[in-house]
Amino acid sequence: MMKVIQATFFIKAEKREAFLADILPLVEAARKEAGCIDYQLYESFENKNQFVMIEQWKNQAAIESHNQQPLLQQLFQHMPDYAAQKTSILTFDKEA
């Protein structure tokens, strides 16, 4: 059973470019990780600076490995400065 994560980021307008500078290399690197099925970042049409990350992972072990990656840790460290409100994270299982 595949694991899916949906993270919604609400970014301060003045922090948009810094957020993108952190997250775009993370997206590229995550796609190359073992166990990554898909990793996509989308921006809302209605709410500028609201981004949704949809991640699909082979299993929980792949997620745990991903969570230790330096680019993700860097994003976690910067999010309090970037965020206009708390990030919303949903996780669920999906049949492959």
MMTF fields as JSON, N, C-alpha, C and O atoms, coordinates in Angstrom:
{
  "mmtfVersion": "1.0.0",
  "mmtfProducer": "UNKNOWN",
  "numBonds": 383,
  "numAtoms": 384,
  "numGroups": 96,
  "numChains": 1,
  "numModels": 1,
  "chainsPerModel": [1],
  "groupsPerChain": [96],
  "chainIdList": ["A"],
  "bondAtomList": [4, 2, 8, 6, 12, 10, 16, 14, 20, 18, 24, 22, 28, 26, 32, 30, 36, 34, 40, 38, 44, 42, 48, 46, 52, 50, 56, 54, 60, 58, 64, 62, 68, 66, 72, 70, 76, 74, 80, 78, 84, 82, 88, 86, 92, 90, 96, 94, 100, 98, 104, 102, 108, 106, 112, 110, 116, 114, 120, 118, 124, 122, 128, 126, 132, 130, 136, 134, 140, 138, 144, 142, 148, 146, 152, 150, 156, 154, 160, 158, 164, 162, 168, 166, 172, 170, 176, 174, 180, 178, 184, 182, 188, 186, 192, 190, 196, 194, 200, 198, 204, 202, 208, 206, 212, 210, 216, 214, 220, 218, 224, 222, 228, 226, 232, 230, 236, 234, 240, 238, 244, 242, 248, 246, 252, 250, 256, 254, 260, 258, 264, 262, 268, 266, 272, 270, 276, 274, 280, 278, 284, 282, 288, 286, 292, 290, 296, 294, 300, 298, 304, 302, 308, 306, 312, 310, 316, 314, 320, 318, 324, 322, 328, 326, 332, 330, 336, 334, 340, 338, 344, 342, 348, 346, 352, 350, 356, 354, 360, 358, 364, 362, 368, 366, 372, 370, 376, 374, 380, 378],
  "bondOrderList": [1, 1, 1, 1, 1, 1, 1, 1, 1, 1, 1, 1, 1, 1, 1, 1, 1, 1, 1, 1, 1, 1, 1, 1, 1, 1, 1, 1, 1, 1, 1, 1, 1, 1, 1, 1, 1, 1, 1, 1, 1, 1, 1, 1, 1, 1, 1, 1, 1, 1, 1, 1, 1, 1, 1, 1, 1, 1, 1, 1, 1, 1, 1, 1, 1, 1, 1, 1, 1, 1, 1, 1, 1, 1, 1, 1, 1, 1, 1, 1, 1, 1, 1, 1, 1, 1, 1, 1, 1, 1, 1, 1, 1, 1, 1],
  "groupList": [{"groupName": "MET", "atomNameList": ["N", "CA", "C", "O"], "elementList": ["N", "C", "C", "O"], "formalChargeList": [0, 0, 0, 0], "bondAtomList": [1, 0, 2, 1, 3, 2], "bondOrderList": [1, 1, 2], "singleLetterCode": "M", "chemCompType": "L-PEPTIDE LINKING"}, {"groupName": "LYS", "atomNameList": ["N", "CA", "C", "O"], "elementList": ["N", "C", "C", "O"], "formalChargeList": [0, 0, 0, 0], "bondAtomList": [1, 0, 2, 1, 3, 2], "bondOrderList": [1, 1, 2], "singleLetterCode": "K", "chemCompType": "L-PEPTIDE LINKING"}, {"groupName": "VAL", "atomNameList": ["N", "CA", "C", "O"], "elementList": ["N", "C", "C", "O"], "formalChargeList": [0, 0, 0, 0], "bondAtomList": [1, 0, 2, 1, 3, 2], "bondOrderList": [1, 1, 2], "singleLetterCode": "V", "chemCompType": "L-PEPTIDE LINKING"}, {"groupName": "ILE", "atomNameList": ["N", "CA", "C", "O"], "elementList": ["N", "C", "C", "O"], "formalChargeList": [0, 0, 0, 0], "bondAtomList": [1, 0, 2, 1, 3, 2], "bondOrderList": [1, 1, 2], "singleLetterCode": "I", "chemCompType": "L-PEPTIDE LINKING"}, {"groupName": "GLN", "atomNameList": ["N", "CA", "C", "O"], "elementList": ["N", "C", "C", "O"], "formalChargeList": [0, 0, 0, 0], "bondAtomList": [1, 0, 2, 1, 3, 2], "bondOrderList": [1, 1, 2], "singleLetterCode": "Q", "chemCompType": "L-PEPTIDE LINKING"}, {"groupName": "ALA", "atomNameList": ["N", "CA", "C", "O"], "elementList": ["N", "C", "C", "O"], "formalChargeList": [0, 0, 0, 0], "bondAtomList": [1, 0, 2, 1, 3, 2], "bondOrderList": [1, 1, 2], "singleLetterCode": "A", "chemCompType": "L-PEPTIDE LINKING"}, {"groupName": "THR", "atomNameList": ["N", "CA", "C", "O"], "elementList": ["N", "C", "C", "O"], "formalChargeList": [0, 0, 0, 0], "bondAtomList": [1, 0, 2, 1, 3, 2], "bondOrderList": [1, 1, 2], "singleLetterCode": "T", "chemCompType": "L-PEPTIDE LINKING"}, {"groupName": "PHE", "atomNameList": ["N", "CA", "C", "O"], "elementList": ["N", "C", "C", "O"], "formalChargeList": [0, 0, 0, 0], "bondAtomList": [1, 0, 2, 1, 3, 2], "bondOrderList": [1, 1, 2], "singleLetterCode": "F", "chemCompType": "L-PEPTIDE LINKING"}, {"groupName": "GLU", "atomNameList": ["N", "CA", "C", "O"], "elementList": ["N", "C", "C", "O"], "formalChargeList": [0, 0, 0, 0], "bondAtomList": [1, 0, 2, 1, 3, 2], "bondOrderList": [1, 1, 2], "singleLetterCode": "E", "chemCompType": "L-PEPTIDE LINKING"}, {"groupName": "ARG", "atomNameList": ["N", "CA", "C", "O"], "elementList": ["N", "C", "C", "O"], "formalChargeList": [0, 0, 0, 0], "bondAtomList": [1, 0, 2, 1, 3, 2], "bondOrderList": [1, 1, 2], "singleLetterCode": "R", "chemCompType": "L-PEPTIDE LINKING"}, {"groupName": "LEU", "atomNameList": ["N", "CA", "C", "O"], "elementList": ["N", "C", "C", "O"], "formalChargeList": [0, 0, 0, 0], "bondAtomList": [1, 0, 2, 1, 3, 2], "bondOrderList": [1, 1, 2], "singleLetterCode": "L", "chemCompType": "L-PEPTIDE LINKING"}, {"groupName": "ASP", "atomNameList": ["N", "CA", "C", "O"], "elementList": ["N", "C", "C", "O"], "formalChargeList": [0, 0, 0, 0], "bondAtomList": [1, 0, 2, 1, 3, 2], "bondOrderList": [1, 1, 2], "singleLetterCode": "D", "chemCompType": "L-PEPTIDE LINKING"}, {"groupName": "PRO", "atomNameList": ["N", "CA", "C", "O"], "elementList": ["N", "C", "C", "O"], "formalChargeList": [0, 0, 0, 0], "bondAtomList": [1, 0, 2, 1, 3, 2], "bondOrderList": [1, 1, 2], "singleLetterCode": "P", "chemCompType": "L-PEPTIDE LINKING"}, {"groupName": "GLY", "atomNameList": ["N", "CA", "C", "O"], "elementList": ["N", "C", "C", "O"], "formalChargeList": [0, 0, 0, 0], "bondAtomList": [1, 0, 2, 1, 3, 2], "bondOrderList": [1, 1, 2], "singleLetterCode": "G", "chemCompType": "PEPTIDE LINKING"}, {"groupName": "CYS", "atomNameList": ["N", "CA", "C", "O"], "elementList": ["N", "C", "C", "O"], "formalChargeList": [0, 0, 0, 0], "bondAtomList": [1, 0, 2, 1, 3, 2], "bondOrderList": [1, 1, 2], "singleLetterCode": "C", "chemCompType": "L-PEPTIDE LINKING"}, {"groupName": "TYR", "atomNameList": ["N", "CA", "C", "O"], "elementList": ["N", "C", "C", "O"], "formalChargeList": [0, 0, 0, 0], "bondAtomList": [1, 0, 2, 1, 3, 2], "bondOrderList": [1, 1, 2], "singleLetterCode": "Y", "chemCompType": "L-PEPTIDE LINKING"}, {"groupName": "SER", "atomNameList": ["N", "CA", "C", "O"], "elementList": ["N", "C", "C", "O"], "formalChargeList": [0, 0, 0, 0], "bondAtomList": [1, 0, 2, 1, 3, 2], "bondOrderList": [1, 1, 2], "singleLetterCode": "S", "chemCompType": "L-PEPTIDE LINKING"}, {"groupName": "ASN", "atomNameList": ["N", "CA", "C", "O"], "elementList": ["N", "C", "C", "O"], "formalChargeList": [0, 0, 0, 0], "bondAtomList": [1, 0, 2, 1, 3, 2], "bondOrderList": [1, 1, 2], "singleLetterCode": "N", "chemCompType": "L-PEPTIDE LINKING"}, {"groupName": "TRP", "atomNameList": ["N", "CA", "C", "O"], "elementList": ["N", "C", "C", "O"], "formalChargeList": [0, 0, 0, 0], "bondAtomList": [1, 0, 2, 1, 3, 2], "bondOrderList": [1, 1, 2], "singleLetterCode": "W", "chemCompType": "L-PEPTIDE LINKING"}, {"groupName": "HIS", "atomNameList": ["N", "CA", "C", "O"], "elementList": ["N", "C", "C", "O"], "formalChargeList": [0, 0, 0, 0], "bondAtomList": [1, 0, 2, 1, 3, 2], "bondOrderList": [1, 1, 2], "singleLetterCode": "H", "chemCompType": "L-PEPTIDE LINKING"}],
  "groupTypeList": [0, 0, 1, 2, 3, 4, 5, 6, 7, 7, 3, 1, 5, 8, 1, 9, 8, 5, 7, 10, 5, 11, 3, 10, 12, 10, 2, 8, 5, 5, 9, 1, 8, 5, 13, 14, 3, 11, 15, 4, 10, 15, 8, 16, 7, 8, 17, 1, 17, 4, 7, 2, 0, 3, 8, 4, 18, 1, 17, 4, 5, 5, 3, 8, 16, 19, 17, 4, 4, 12, 10, 10, 4, 4, 10, 7, 4, 19, 0, 12, 11, 15, 5, 5, 4, 1, 6, 16, 3, 10, 6, 7, 11, 1, 8, 5],
  "groupIdList": [1, 2, 3, 4, 5, 6, 7, 8, 9, 10, 11, 12, 13, 14, 15, 16, 17, 18, 19, 20, 21, 22, 23, 24, 25, 26, 27, 28, 29, 30, 31, 32, 33, 34, 35, 36, 37, 38, 39, 40, 41, 42, 43, 44, 45, 46, 47, 48, 49, 50, 51, 52, 53, 54, 55, 56, 57, 58, 59, 60, 61, 62, 63, 64, 65, 66, 67, 68, 69, 70, 71, 72, 73, 74, 75, 76, 77, 78, 79, 80, 81, 82, 83, 84, 85, 86, 87, 88, 89, 90, 91, 92, 93, 94, 95, 96],
  "secStructList": [7, 3, 3, 3, 3, 3, 3, 3, 3, 3, 3, 7, 4, 4, 4, 2, 2, 2, 2, 2, 2, 2, 2, 2, 2, 2, 2, 2, 2, 2, 6, 6, 1, 6, 6, 3, 3, 3, 3, 3, 3, 3, 3, 7, 1, 1, 1, 6, 6, 3, 3, 3, 3, 3, 3, 3, 3, 1, 1, 2, 2, 2, 2, 2, 2, 2, 6, 6, 7, 2, 2, 2, 2, 2, 2, 2, 2, 2, 2, 2, 2, 2, 3, 3, 3, 3, 3, 3, 3, 3, 3, 3, 3, 3, 7, 7],
  "xCoordList": [0.839, 0.0, 0.885, 1.737, 0.683, 1.446, 1.023, -0.124, 1.961, 1.712, 1.642, 2.47, 0.648, 0.471, 0.5, -0.108, 1.211, 1.259, 0.81, 1.265, -0.09, -0.506, -0.185, -0.776, 0.742, 1.129, 0.719, 1.078, -0.035, -0.456, 0.307, 0.241, 1.032, 1.85, 1.191, 0.737, 1.139, 0.593, 1.767, 2.206, 2.27, 3.53, 3.29, 2.453, 4.04, 3.995, 4.459, 5.424, 3.777, 4.109, 5.576, 6.229, 6.093, 7.477, 8.499, 9.697, 8.031, 8.921, 8.79, 9.43, 7.968, 7.706, 8.99, 9.19, 9.856, 11.062, 12.006, 12.622, 12.133, 12.996, 12.425, 13.174, 11.105, 10.444, 10.711, 11.097, 10.506, 10.726, 12.191, 12.487, 13.101, 14.53, 14.875, 15.787, 14.153, 14.354, 13.651, 14.219, 12.421, 11.597, 11.841, 11.702, 12.193, 12.37, 13.543, 13.39, 14.699, 15.753, 15.33, 15.733, 14.526, 14.01, 13.144, 13.285, 12.258, 11.39, 12.244, 12.006, 13.233, 14.093, 14.843, 14.918, 15.39, 16.147, 15.234, 15.603, 14.049, 13.128, 12.708, 12.55, 12.529, 12.115, 13.135, 12.79, 14.373, 15.444, 15.637, 16.43, 14.927, 15.106, 14.492, 13.485, 15.129, 14.577, 13.208, 13.04, 12.243, 10.897, 9.968, 8.781, 10.482, 9.626, 8.921, 9.569, 7.597, 6.801, 6.493, 6.591, 6.117, 5.816, 5.953, 5.727, 6.327, 6.553, 6.266, 7.069, 5.14, 4.697, 4.351, 3.807, 4.673, 4.317, 3.386, 3.671, 2.271, 1.278, 0.997, 1.15, 0.585, 0.168, -1.306, -1.772, -2.028, -3.445, -3.669, -2.928, -4.687, -5.074, -5.801, -5.654, -6.579, -7.391, -6.609, -6.89, -5.632, -4.909, -3.414, -2.696, -2.964, -1.545, -0.726, -1.092, 0.37, 1.286, 0.751, 1.26, -0.272, -0.699, -0.242, -0.641, 0.598, 1.19, 0.757, 0.573, 0.598, 0.254, 1.297, 1.555, 1.883, 2.828, 2.093, 1.512, 2.119, 1.551, 2.707, 3.408, 2.888, 3.98, 3.39, 2.427, 3.976, 3.592, 4.853, 5.855, 4.777, 5.924, 5.577, 4.432, 6.575, 6.397, 5.968, 5.136, 6.544, 6.234, 6.676, 7.266, 6.384, 6.72, 8.234, 8.709, 8.984, 10.445, 11.008, 11.951, 10.443, 10.894, 10.617, 11.433, 9.473, 9.134, 10.107, 10.591, 10.387, 11.297, 12.69, 13.347, 13.138, 14.426, 14.379, 15.31, 13.303, 13.122, 13.15, 13.734, 12.518, 12.436, 13.797, 13.925, 14.806, 16.161, 17.028, 18.153, 16.507, 17.303, 17.607, 16.727, 18.836, 19.238, 18.367, 18.087, 17.933, 17.107, 15.743, 15.197, 15.193, 13.916, 14.118, 13.299, 15.185, 15.486, 15.682, 15.255, 16.325, 16.519, 15.176, 14.959, 14.274, 12.942, 12.221, 11.621, 12.274, 11.632, 12.158, 11.388, 13.458, 14.062, 13.578, 13.426, 13.336, 12.948, 11.436, 11.008, 10.628, 9.173, 8.593, 7.678, 9.071, 8.492, 8.625, 7.773, 9.678, 9.882, 9.034, 8.561, 8.837, 8.099, 6.582, 5.864, 6.1, 4.674, 3.813, 4.127, 2.714, 1.695, 0.729, 0.102, 0.612, -0.172, 0.397, 1.223, -0.048, 0.492, 0.268, -0.792, 1.282, 1.185, 0.177, 0.168, -0.66, -1.635, -1.058, -0.683, -0.99, -0.437, -1.449, -1.92, -1.776, -2.655, -1.842, -1.055, -2.032, -1.367, -2.408, -3.337, -2.249, -3.165, -2.531, -1.537, -3.113, -2.683, -3.534, -4.722, -2.91, -3.631, -3.154, -1.958, -4.084, -3.706, -2.992, -3.405, -1.92, -1.11, -1.842, -1.303],
  "yCoordList": [-1.182, 0.0, 1.246, 1.409, 2.103, 3.336, 4.349, 4.356, 5.193, 6.263, 7.587, 7.86, 8.414, 9.716, 10.796, 10.654, 11.863, 13.027, 14.232, 14.45, 15.012, 16.286, 17.38, 17.432, 18.242, 19.353, 20.656, 20.911, 21.482, 22.776, 23.862, 23.96, 24.674, 25.743, 27.089, 27.344, 27.938, 29.285, 30.242, 30.423, 30.848, 31.581, 33.095, 33.599, 33.801, 35.266, 35.768, 35.246, 36.776, 37.298, 37.697, 37.431, 38.329, 38.798, 37.666, 37.888, 36.46, 35.304, 34.305, 33.254, 34.633, 33.724, 33.249, 32.046, 34.177, 33.812, 32.973, 32.039, 33.28, 32.488, 31.078, 30.101, 30.972, 29.666, 28.837, 27.671, 29.435, 28.715, 28.315, 27.243, 29.171, 28.848, 27.639, 26.881, 27.454, 26.284, 25.046, 23.954, 25.216, 24.038, 23.437, 22.225, 24.236, 23.672, 22.683, 21.634, 22.96, 21.937, 20.685, 19.571, 20.876, 19.743, 18.85, 17.628, 19.437, 18.669, 17.835, 16.641, 18.475, 17.778, 16.622, 15.528, 16.856, 15.815, 14.685, 13.515, 15.021, 14.005, 13.03, 11.838, 13.525, 12.658, 11.566, 10.543, 11.769, 10.803, 9.835, 8.899, 10.048, 9.204, 7.824, 7.662, 6.837, 5.475, 5.495, 6.077, 4.87, 4.785, 5.918, 5.875, 6.942, 8.051, 7.645, 7.309, 7.678, 7.374, 8.66, 8.702, 9.714, 11.009, 12.091, 11.843, 13.297, 14.416, 15.68, 16.068, 16.331, 17.47, 18.659, 18.496, 19.852, 21.096, 21.885, 22.085, 22.329, 23.107, 24.412, 24.483, 25.447, 26.703, 26.937, 26.683, 27.42, 27.715, 28.881, 29.864, 28.767, 29.881, 30.961, 32.149, 30.549, 31.477, 32.194, 33.35, 31.509, 32.058, 32.097, 31.125, 33.225, 33.366, 33.075, 33.469, 32.389, 31.997, 30.882, 30.655, 30.193, 28.94, 27.815, 27.747, 26.941, 25.851, 24.516, 24.387, 23.527, 22.178, 21.216, 21.177, 20.448, 19.399, 18.071, 17.754, 17.3, 15.957, 14.981, 14.991, 14.146, 13.173, 11.766, 11.489, 10.886, 9.477, 8.662, 8.81, 7.797, 7.007, 5.535, 5.155, 4.706, 3.258, 2.708, 1.803, 3.263, 2.76, 3.774, 4.806, 3.467, 4.358, 4.514, 5.591, 3.462, 3.533, 4.585, 5.296, 4.687, 5.687, 7.099, 8.001, 7.296, 8.598, 8.938, 10.066, 7.966, 8.204, 8.574, 9.439, 7.931, 8.273, 9.691, 10.472, 10.019, 11.354, 12.432, 13.499, 12.147, 13.134, 13.495, 14.512, 12.687, 12.953, 13.725, 14.111, 13.946, 14.59, 16.052, 16.762, 16.505, 17.872, 18.976, 19.965, 18.834, 19.892, 20.001, 21.097, 18.87, 18.915, 19.499, 20.293, 19.118, 19.673, 21.19, 21.929, 21.641, 23.087, 23.792, 24.853, 23.203, 23.789, 23.851, 24.873, 22.764, 22.751, 23.894, 24.547, 24.134, 25.202, 26.582, 27.466, 26.776, 28.092, 28.348, 29.498, 27.297, 27.472, 28.465, 29.205, 28.522, 29.536, 30.959, 31.806, 31.223, 32.542, 32.725, 33.83, 31.666, 31.741, 31.736, 32.337, 31.07, 30.733, 31.898, 32.562, 32.124, 33.076, 32.412, 33.089, 31.084, 30.286, 28.874, 28.527, 28.074, 26.73, 25.869, 25.915, 25.091, 24.14, 23.05, 22.537, 22.703, 21.62, 20.364, 20.385, 19.269, 18.03, 16.903, 16.63, 16.252, 15.087, 13.898, 14.018, 12.753, 11.525, 10.424, 10.347, 9.584, 8.462, 7.369, 7.591, 6.199, 5.057, 4.968, 5.294, 4.527, 4.358, 3.065, 2.773, 2.307, 1.098, 1.491, 2.415, 0.78, 1.106, 0.796, 1.012],
  "zCoordList": [0.0, 0.0, 0.0, 0.873, -0.962, -1.097, -0.029, 0.418, 0.366, 1.332, 0.586, -0.283, 0.927, 0.291, 1.372, 2.433, 1.08, 1.959, 1.155, 0.032, 1.74, 1.137, 2.145, 3.223, 1.796, 2.667, 2.003, 0.853, 2.724, 2.21, 2.958, 4.183, 2.195, 2.752, 2.475, 1.36, 3.476, 3.36, 3.592, 4.727, 2.526, 2.567, 2.552, 1.804, 3.393, 3.394, 2.027, 1.469, 1.489, 0.155, 0.059, -0.951, 1.1, 1.054, 1.201, 1.027, 1.52, 1.68, 0.524, 0.535, -0.46, -1.579, -2.257, -2.427, -2.644, -3.394, -2.545, -3.058, -1.271, -0.382, -0.217, -0.223, -0.071, 0.036, -1.223, -1.131, -2.385, -3.645, -3.812, -4.34, -3.366, -3.46, -2.595, -2.925, -1.495, -0.635, -1.177, -1.178, -1.635, -1.921, -3.311, -3.478, -4.293, -5.638, -5.708, -6.332, -5.104, -5.083, -4.297, -4.632, -3.266, -2.494, -3.376, -3.34, -4.163, -5.063, -6.023, -6.203, -6.631, -7.594, -6.925, -7.484, -5.748, -5.042, -4.573, -4.671, -4.065, -3.542, -4.629, -4.368, -5.832, -6.944, -7.24, -7.833, -6.84, -7.084, -5.921, -6.024, -4.824, -3.648, -3.851, -4.54, -3.231, -3.243, -2.584, -1.513, -3.213, -2.648, -3.034, -2.71, -3.724, -4.163, -5.449, -6.44, -5.43, -6.616, -7.377, -8.603, -6.637, -7.248, -6.187, -5.003, -6.621, -5.704, -6.491, -7.34, -6.232, -7.036, -6.145, -5.053, -6.628, -5.947, -6.853, -8.034, -6.289, -7.031, -6.29, -5.071, -7.03, -6.401, -6.701, -7.811, -5.709, -5.853, -6.815, -6.79, -7.655, -8.519, -7.728, -8.012, -6.742, -5.97, -4.876, -4.561, -4.302, -3.16, -3.456, -3.221, -3.971, -4.289, -3.035, -1.928, -3.232, -2.153, -1.264, -0.166, -1.74, -1.1, -2.028, -3.19, -1.491, -2.263, -1.671, -0.46, -2.545, -2.094, -2.656, -3.86, -1.755, -2.132, -2.028, -0.99, -3.104, -3.098, -3.267, -4.279, -2.262, -2.272, -2.265, -1.551, -3.064, -3.058, -2.82, -3.52, -1.812, -1.381, -1.377, -1.131, -1.652, -1.686, -0.329, -0.257, 0.763, 2.104, 3.164, 2.844, 4.413, 5.519, 5.673, 6.034, 5.406, 5.514, 4.551, 4.898, 3.356, 2.39, 2.905, 2.712, 3.558, 4.134, 5.257, 5.35, 6.101, 7.219, 6.719, 7.298, 5.662, 5.062, 4.487, 4.681, 3.785, 3.205, 4.288, 4.098, 5.414, 6.49, 7.069, 7.751, 6.812, 7.306, 6.303, 6.621, 5.105, 4.058, 4.41, 4.899, 4.169, 4.537, 3.932, 4.61, 2.674, 2.071, 2.749, 2.872, 3.189, 3.905, 5.297, 5.761, 5.956, 7.279, 7.193, 8.081, 6.129, 5.919, 5.767, 6.352, 4.98, 4.813, 6.155, 6.487, 6.933, 8.258, 9.122, 9.826, 9.069, 9.886, 9.465, 10.308, 8.176, 7.657, 7.683, 7.589, 7.807, 7.713, 8.718, 8.354, 9.954, 10.861, 10.321, 10.589, 9.569, 8.972, 7.718, 7.452, 6.949, 5.686, 5.859, 5.06, 6.884, 6.977, 7.46, 8.447, 6.73, 7.149, 8.128, 8.942, 8.046, 8.984, 8.981, 8.136, 9.922, 10.095, 8.85, 8.225, 8.51, 7.406, 7.755, 8.874, 6.798, 6.961, 6.307, 5.135, 7.072, 6.539, 6.703, 7.807, 5.588, 5.582, 5.097, 4.158, 5.735, 5.278, 5.162, 5.966, 4.169, 4.014, 3.177, 2.485, 3.251, 2.462, 1.198, 1.206, 0.126, -1.142, -1.777, -1.796, -2.287, -3.002, -4.285, -4.986, -4.576, -5.761, -7.043, -8.129]
}
